[in-house]
Amino acid sequence: MKVMVIVKASQGSEAGEMPSEKLLTEMGNYNEELVKAGIMLAGEGLHPSSKGYRVRFSGTDRTVMDGPFAETKELIAGYWMWQVNSMEEAIEWVKRCPNPMSEESEIEIRRVFEAEDFGEVFTPELQEQEKRVFAEAQRLQESKDKK
């Protein structure tokens, strides 16, 4: 099962506070453990919401809003994508994580939808389209990385 592990924002992360060298070292070691265990697929930290935007959809209307956004506890400061055998395994790995903030913090774990979750509406044609699109995206990214 694939899960997204979401590091919730804090007042410090939203203020743009950068992690200490000690925390970067601890997180680097933790990420290395995740990779060696074959769990980590991706992971990155995010800039504060003051550097972000939201687009609100209402029918055919689109409204762009500049950050920052008010509810810190609802914001994301970073994420991982993991491949695990169970939600229990994901929880155990999160419990081993260094505190990602210099203050009290929270990490959320959410299961990622897989093809079978959609049932019959995710037709073979739609599945093939998804495979094609993601393969092309990966090819383009690898091409960019070589430059």
C-alpha positions, 0 to 999 in steps of 0.5 A, a space after each residue: 500500500 502507498 501512503 502519504 506521510 504529511 508533516 503538518 506546519 507549525 508557527 515556526 515553519 510558517 514563519 520561515 524558520 529553517 531547521 538546525 544542522 542537528 535536525 537536518 542530520 537526524 532527518 537525513 539519517 532517518 530518510 536513509 533508513 527509510 530508503 534502505 528498508 525499501 519504504 521511501 519513494 519521495 519526500 520533500 519540505 515545503 516553503 511557508 504558505 506565505 510563498 504559496 497560492 490557492 485556487 478556489 473553484 466554484 462552477 466555472 469560476 476560478 479565484 486565486 488567493 495569495 498566501 499566507 493562509 490563516 489556519 497553521 494546523 491545516 497546512 503542510 510543511 512537508 511530505 513523504 510518499 512511502 510504500 508499506 505493507 500496512 498502516 501499522 507499519 507506517 505508524 511504526 515508522 512515523 513513531 521513529 521519526 525525529 520531531 520535524 519541528 523545533 516545537 510541538 508538531 504533528 504528522 498525518 498518514 493518509 492512504 493513497 488511492 490505487 486503481 482497484 479502489 475505483 472499481 469499474 469506473 476506472 476502465 482499462 482505457 483510463 488505466 492505460 492513459 494513467 500509465 502513459 501519462 505518468 511514464 511520460 512525466 517520469 521520462 521528462 523529469 529524468 531528461 531534465 535531471 540529466 541536463 
